[in-house]
Structure formats: C-alpha cells, structure tokens
Amino acid sequence: MCLGIPGKVLEIQGDDPLYRTAKVSFGGAVKEVSLAALPEVNVDEYVIVHAGLALSTLNEEEAQEVFDALEEMAE
C-alpha cells in the first residue's frame, strides 16, 4: 500500500520537465519534490506526493478534506 500526502506548491525550480522540482508545504513542513511526472503543475496548486515525487494534482477542497482526516486521526 502506498501513502500519498497532499501538499501545496510554493515555488518551482528548473525548466527541463524531467528535472523540475518544487518546494512543497505539508502543513508547514517544506520539502523539495520532483515534478517529473507532473510538468504542468503551477505554484499554489496542490499535489499528492509519494517518496519525493508529485504523482497527481487535487483541488484545494480535496486537499483540505485529507488534512482534516489526518488531523482527526492524530487526535
């Protein structure tokens, strides 16, 4: 089973689609993520990340639902 975590794209670096990376915020923790699988992603969009690779996009409402569920699980 894979666990993908949603994060918000804060900044994008690079022009080559295979080597583009982004700084992505996961509830305040910022990590560098590969955008090789999602060359069309833009700043302020939400992505699902697994093992340092952005795999898919989602809208803000979907991301918030996941954040709420994770917070509920932590309680």
VOGU-3710 file (C-alpha; in Angstrom, 3 decimals, decimal comma):
1> mclgipgkvl> 0,000/0,000/0,000  1,254/3,490/-0,874  0,538/6,579/1,129  0,468/9,854/-0,784  0,373/13,101/1,151  -1,107/16,330/-0,233  0,965/19,485/-0,245  0,804/22,999/-1,661  3,355/24,058/-4,285  5,143/27,174/-3,049
11> eiqgddplyr> 7,913/27,569/-5,615  9,103/25,823/-8,785  12,707/25,496/-9,955  14,080/24,402/-13,332  12,951/24,440/-16,935  13,659/20,864/-18,049  10,461/18,832/-17,418  12,455/15,794/-16,254  14,408/17,757/-13,659  11,861/20,327/-12,470
21> takvsfggav> 11,445/20,459/-8,717  9,179/22,318/-6,340  9,201/23,431/-2,753  6,003/21,941/-1,361  4,426/22,730/2,013  2,958/19,874/4,016  1,162/21,708/6,799  4,159/23,974/7,373  6,967/21,474/6,727  8,543/22,380/3,378
31> kevslaalpe> 10,236/19,704/1,262  11,747/19,622/-2,206  9,762/17,382/-4,563  10,306/16,151/-8,113  7,752/17,326/-10,695  8,951/14,915/-13,418  5,539/13,194/-13,518  3,560/16,479/-13,461  5,248/19,016/-15,758  2,055/21,121/-15,968
41> vnvdeyvivh> 1,837/21,940/-12,231  1,935/25,594/-11,167  2,601/27,498/-7,938  -0,338/27,479/-5,460  -1,686/24,139/-6,754  -1,976/21,058/-4,564  -0,208/17,797/-5,381  -0,155/14,274/-3,958  3,428/13,275/-3,124  4,860/9,817/-2,512
51> aglalstlne> 8,567/9,133/-1,974  9,563/12,635/-3,098  7,639/12,538/-6,383  4,480/14,525/-7,119  2,100/11,964/-8,633  -1,190/13,809/-9,154  -2,967/17,091/-8,564  -6,023/17,827/-6,478  -8,060/20,918/-5,743  -7,915/22,876/-2,502
61> eeaqevfdal> -11,183/21,395/-1,206  -9,936/17,818/-1,688  -6,636/18,690/-0,010  -8,456/20,202/2,965  -10,559/17,041/3,363  -7,357/14,998/3,616  -5,793/17,465/6,083  -8,935/17,282/8,242  -8,931/13,473/8,184  -5,242/13,331/9,137
71> eemae> -5,822/15,772/11,985  -8,770/13,711/13,207  -6,640/10,550/13,153  -3,941/12,307/15,201  -6,450/13,113/17,933
//
